[in-house]
Amino acid sequence: MKNRINLTNLIITLFLAIFALLALFPFYQTLMLSFSTVTDVGSSRLFLYPSTFDLSSYTYLFIDGKVTRGLFISVIVTITGTVFSLIVTTAGAYALSKKSLPGRNLIFNCIIFTMFFSGGLIPYFLTLQKLHLQNSLLVMIVPLAVNTFYLILMKNFFNTIEPSLEESAKIDGAHDITILVRIIVPVSMPIIATMILFYAVDRWNEWWLPTLFINDTKLYPLQLVLRNALTNITSIINNAAGAQLAKGTQNIYGDSVRSAMIVISAVPIIMVYPFIQKYFAKGIMIGSIKG
């Protein structure tokens, strides 16, 4: 019986390992492709490793400083926007979890209404324009302060917290803000970590609002800078195949540059996940199935 169980575990582990490798291989190939040359692409060695690690693709992207500046702006927007959204979402979810809130059901239904209906793009554009958010980094922070779905997840999590914790704190004279900061938040780290990941990914990948409202190229986030770089490299490949980078650098290969863009945009946010992974699964499950 023990041998049968061990054999079953071995088969399952082997099966999952194969699927894990299949899932990781495209990213690995993209990473290798970002260091490759035309010669490597033409050979089967590229599927394992390039013959030489060529940095021309990264040099092309960083040569004029736009990617560095865009990376800095994206980091600032991601950190600031995530903190701001977390504060607003936590406060709103805590208020909606209180049965004593006047008109709670009406407020909650109005919030859910926004998940299905909006005023349209033109009124949205005119509203943000009237708020003087054009050519401002705030346009990537303030309009996206609260995601309705994330708010509901956090509210559902707060509903699972024992009311006795709040009642005992109120007996000691604590008010709602003190209870939220000193009691609710410390016991809600799973859902808070989940919200940090969700909001950070949203802010990091934001490109639509800056496309509409930011005309100053110095304020472009990383995603918009890479999009423009992709357009430029496509033009170089189509109109001047084999063109060289400025000042005698090596020939660039279009697919390598595209792969380098993927690596640059993906690696920073991937590095965040291991720090909150232990909270993520618990937070998303509790917040989604209990109300």
C-alpha positions in Angstrom: 0.0 0.0 0.0 2.8 2.4 0.9 4.6 1.6 -2.3 1.5 2.3 -4.3 1.0 5.7 -2.6 4.6 6.6 -3.3 4.3 5.5 -6.9 1.1 7.7 -7.3 2.9 10.7 -5.7 5.8 10.2 -8.0 3.6 10.1 -11.1 1.7 13.2 -10.0 4.9 15.0 -9.2 6.3 14.1 -12.6 3.2 15.1 -14.4 3.1 18.5 -12.7 6.8 19.1 -13.3 6.4 18.5 -17.0 3.5 21.1 -17.1 5.6 23.5 -15.1 8.4 23.2 -17.6 6.0 23.7 -20.4 4.7 26.9 -18.7 8.2 28.3 -18.0 9.8 27.4 -21.4 8.2 30.3 -23.3 9.5 32.8 -20.8 13.0 31.2 -20.9 13.0 31.2 -24.7 12.0 34.9 -24.7 14.8 35.6 -22.3 17.4 33.8 -24.5 16.0 35.4 -27.6 16.6 38.9 -26.0 20.3 38.0 -25.9 20.5 36.4 -29.4 21.6 37.5 -32.9 20.3 36.6 -36.3 22.8 33.7 -36.5 21.5 32.2 -33.3 17.9 32.5 -34.4 18.7 30.6 -37.6 20.2 27.6 -35.6 18.5 25.2 -33.2 20.9 26.3 -30.4 18.6 29.2 -29.7 16.1 26.9 -28.1 18.6 26.2 -25.3 21.0 29.1 -25.3 22.6 31.6 -27.7 26.1 31.1 -28.8 27.0 34.6 -27.6 25.1 36.8 -25.1 24.6 39.9 -27.2 23.3 43.0 -25.5 22.5 45.1 -28.6 18.8 44.8 -28.0 19.0 46.2 -24.5 21.5 48.9 -25.7 19.0 50.0 -28.3 16.3 50.3 -25.7 18.4 52.2 -23.1 20.6 54.2 -25.4 18.5 57.5 -25.3 17.4 57.3 -21.6 13.7 57.0 -22.4 13.4 53.5 -21.0 15.3 54.4 -17.9 13.0 57.5 -17.3 9.9 55.4 -18.1 11.0 52.7 -15.7 11.4 55.4 -13.0 8.0 56.9 -13.7 6.3 53.5 -13.7 7.9 52.6 -10.3 6.7 55.9 -8.8 3.2 55.5 -10.2 3.0 51.8 -9.1 4.1 52.5 -5.5 2.1 55.7 -5.0 -1.0 54.4 -6.8 -0.9 51.1 -4.9 -0.6 52.7 -1.5 -3.4 55.3 -2.4 -5.7 52.6 -3.8 -5.1 50.3 -0.8 -5.9 53.1 1.7 -9.1 54.1 -0.1 -10.2 50.5 -0.8 -9.6 49.4 2.8 -11.5 52.3 4.2 -14.4 51.8 1.8 -14.6 48.0 2.4 -14.5 48.4 6.1 -17.3 51.0 6.0 -19.4 48.7 3.8 -18.9 45.7 6.1 -20.6 47.6 8.9 -24.3 46.7 9.1 -24.8 49.9 11.1 -23.9 52.1 8.1 -27.0 54.1 7.0 -28.1 53.2 3.5 -25.4 50.5 3.2 -27.4 48.4 0.8 -28.2 51.3 -1.5 -24.5 52.5 -1.5 -23.3 48.9 -2.2 -25.8 48.5 -5.1 -24.7 51.8 -6.6 -21.1 50.6 -6.5 -21.9 47.3 -8.1 -23.8 49.3 -10.8 -20.5 50.8 -11.9 -19.2 47.3 -12.8 -21.7 47.0 -15.6 -22.4 50.5 -16.8 -20.3 53.6 -17.4 -20.8 57.1 -18.8 -18.8 56.4 -21.9 -15.3 57.5 -23.1 -16.1 61.1 -24.1 -17.7 62.1 -20.8 -14.9 60.4 -19.0 -12.3 62.3 -21.0 -14.1 65.6 -20.5 -14.4 65.0 -16.7 -10.7 64.3 -16.3 -9.9 67.3 -18.5 -12.0 69.5 -16.3 -10.1 68.2 -13.3 -6.8 69.4 -14.9 -5.3 65.9 -14.9 -3.8 66.2 -18.4 0.0 65.8 -18.5 0.0 64.8 -14.9 1.1 61.6 -13.3 -2.1 61.8 -11.1 -4.1 60.7 -14.1 -2.7 57.3 -13.6 -3.4 57.3 -9.9 -6.6 59.2 -9.0 -9.1 57.9 -11.6 -8.1 54.3 -10.8 -8.2 54.6 -7.1 -10.8 51.9 -6.5 -11.5 48.8 -8.4 -15.1 47.6 -7.6 -14.2 43.9 -7.8 -11.3 44.3 -5.4 -13.5 46.4 -3.0 -16.0 43.5 -2.9 -13.3 41.0 -2.2 -12.0 43.0 0.7 -15.5 43.7 2.1 -16.2 40.0 2.0 -13.0 39.3 3.9 -13.8 41.9 6.6 -17.2 40.1 7.0 -15.4 37.0 8.2 -13.7 38.7 11.1 -15.2 38.0 14.4 -17.3 40.9 15.7 -16.1 40.3 19.2 -12.7 41.8 18.3 -14.4 45.2 17.5 -16.8 44.9 20.5 -14.0 44.4 23.0 -12.1 47.4 21.5 -15.1 49.6 21.7 -15.5 48.7 25.4 -12.0 50.0 25.9 -13.0 53.3 24.2 -11.5 52.8 20.7 -13.2 54.5 17.8 -13.6 53.1 14.3 -10.4 54.5 12.8 -8.4 53.0 15.7 -10.1 49.7 15.4 -9.4 49.6 11.6 -5.7 50.5 12.0 -4.8 48.6 15.1 -7.1 45.5 14.9 -8.6 45.0 11.5 -5.6 45.7 9.3 -3.1 43.4 11.3 -5.5 40.4 11.0 -6.3 41.1 7.4 -2.8 40.7 5.9 -3.8 37.9 3.5 -6.4 40.1 1.7 -4.2 43.2 1.9 -1.3 41.3 0.3 -3.7 40.2 -2.4 -4.8 43.7 -3.0 -1.2 45.0 -3.2 -0.4 42.5 -5.9 -3.6 43.2 -7.9 -3.2 47.0 -7.7 0.5 46.9 -8.4 0.0 44.8 -11.5 -2.7 47.2 -12.7 -0.6 50.3 -12.2 2.5 48.7 -13.7 0.6 47.7 -16.9 -1.2 51.0 -17.2 -0.9 52.5 -20.7 -4.4 53.5 -21.9 -4.8 56.6 -19.7 -1.4 58.1 -20.4 -2.0 57.5 -24.1 -5.2 59.6 -23.8 -4.0 62.3 -21.4 -0.2 62.6 -21.5 1.4 64.5 -24.3 4.7 65.2 -22.7 7.1 62.3 -23.6 9.1 62.9 -20.4 6.0 61.7 -18.4 5.5 58.5 -20.4 5.4 55.3 -18.2 7.5 52.3 -19.2 4.7 50.5 -21.1 4.1 53.5 -23.3 7.8 54.0 -23.9 8.2 50.3 -24.9 5.1 50.6 -27.2 6.7 53.5 -29.0 10.1 51.7 -29.1 8.3 48.7 -30.7 6.8 50.9 -33.4 10.2 52.4 -34.1 12.1 49.1 -34.3 9.4 47.8 -36.7 9.9 50.8 -38.9 13.7 50.3 -38.8 13.3 46.6 -39.8 10.9 47.4 -42.6 12.6 50.4 -44.1 16.3 49.9 -43.2 17.0 46.2 -42.6 20.4 45.6 -41.1 20.6 49.2 -39.7 23.1 49.8 -37.0 22.8 51.4 -33.6 24.4 54.8 -33.2 28.2 55.0 -32.8 29.2 51.6 -34.2 27.1 49.2 -32.1 26.1 45.9 -33.4 23.3 45.2 -35.8 19.9 44.8 -34.1 17.5 42.0 -34.7 13.8 42.9 -34.4 12.6 39.8 -32.5 15.4 40.2 -30.0 14.4 43.8 -29.3 10.8 42.7 -28.8 11.9 40.0 -26.4 14.0 42.5 -24.5 10.9 44.7 -24.1 9.0 41.8 -22.6 11.8 41.0 -20.1 12.2 44.6 -19.1 8.5 45.1 -18.5 7.9 41.7 -16.8 10.9 41.1 -14.5 10.2 44.0 -12.0 6.6 42.9 -11.2 7.6 39.2 -11.1 10.1 40.1 -8.4 7.3 41.4 -6.1 5.3 38.2 -6.1 7.6 35.9 -4.0 7.3 38.4 -1.0 3.5 38.1 -0.8 2.9 34.7 -2.3 2.3 33.1 1.1 -0.7 35.4 1.7 -2.1 35.5 -1.8 -3.9 32.1 -2.0 -5.5 32.5 1.4 -6.6 36.1 0.8 -8.2 35.5 -2.6 -10.1 32.4 -1.5 -11.5 33.8 1.7 -12.4 37.1 0.0 -14.2 35.4 -2.9 -16.3 32.7 -1.3 -17.6 34.3 1.9 -19.9 37.3 2.1 
